[in-house]
Amino acid sequence: MRRLPSLFLIAVAGLAVTAMPAVAQKTLEAAKGRGHILCGVSQGLPGFSNPDAKGNWSGFDVDFCKAVAAAALGGADKVRFQPLSAKERFTALQSGEIDVLSRNTTWTLSRDTALGLDFAGISYHDGQGFMVHKKIGVKSAKDLNGATVCSNAGTTTELNVADYFRSHGMKYKLVTFEKSDDAFAAYVKGRCDVYTTDQSGLYAQRIRLDDPDDHLILPEIISKEPLGPATRQGDDGWSDIVRWTLFALINAEELGITAANAAQLKAESTNPEVRRLLGSEGDLGKNLGLDGDWALRAIQAVGNYGEVFERNLGSGSPLKIARNVNALWSKGGILYAPPAR
Ligand SMILES: N[C@@H](CCC(=O)N[C@@H](CS)C(=O)NCC(=O)O)C(=O)O
């Protein structure tokens, strides 16, 4: 009698294990079949995802998809970018129009639980801020009573504005736009006193201004905006690939692996953590459905997290955003990836 339940459990566990790969490989197999992954990005936000005149995309969110393409399909060029407004982005993921959403998207409980998607992790710790016309003479968000506020529809931004003004007993008029370019243009033209979005978005838009000195970014950060890539719920294998690509880039920075030295470290490093991540030891790619060079390819394609950040958002970019909380946990920030072992 006592044996029956355990036999039953073993049978169920066996079923679960054998059933897993078929479900898990859906997105990966489809991507292999078409020869590229489909990556949802913003419609144009300097530093994050921006097309040039020839339609070539670049930026922090773009590089992340290139890394996934390199890990999963063997080449950073095996990706097509689909620009999406904030409003469209979740439907695009649900409907299968994209395989991964890499578009300054905030991880929240309702998005995670109600929209049929999963967040792979946090690629950028952000928070919402305000930009104002200097001429209105406001130095603090607490002085914004009665302000007209321009922002984007379908974002956490509009919800946070409502919370902030309500909790401070202040009145406001919100004007939202589906395209963030339209929202920002309306602010620049003076239709609004304030433009509000993620602080990274404020930095990104600021470089587009003809007269940056006429604008002020207020000191208050009114929310937590943990931004990260999202995948469709129900394809855990694919979500794992996306999640561990992100972790691989972060761990690579911690381990001193760069685009330039990755191949040499794979051949010569004696550090067990480096060897495991780069596939010179063990077989970590196997359970991701990938080969042993998956992380090596991702790192060679775009560099480690720090390289991706500096090139697109940091000192090597026009945005000049400091790492701050986005520095590694070992360097005073909160960026922390689980170990690859
Ligand atoms: N992180 C927030 C806001 C994201 C968002 O859409 N921000 C705007 C303003 S920076 C944007 O990315 N616009 C670019 C675009 O619409 O293409 C969210 O997930 O709701």
The ligand as an ORCA input file, in Angstrom:
! r2SCAN-3c Opt
* xyz 0 1
  N       8.424     51.869    -17.664
  C       7.108     52.386    -17.907
  C       7.070     53.420    -19.033
  C       7.511     52.853    -20.345
  C       7.328     53.772    -21.550
  O       6.633     53.406    -22.501
  N       7.943     54.945    -21.584
  C       7.869     55.795    -22.728
  C       8.462     57.134    -22.375
  S      10.195     57.060    -22.044
  C       8.587     55.184    -23.897
  O       9.369     54.275    -23.755
  N       8.409     55.627    -25.060
  C       9.098     55.150    -26.216
  C       8.124     54.806    -27.290
  O       6.925     55.031    -27.099
  O       8.531     54.286    -28.291
  C       6.166     51.247    -18.202
  O       6.615     50.110    -18.345
  O       4.957     51.478    -18.282
*
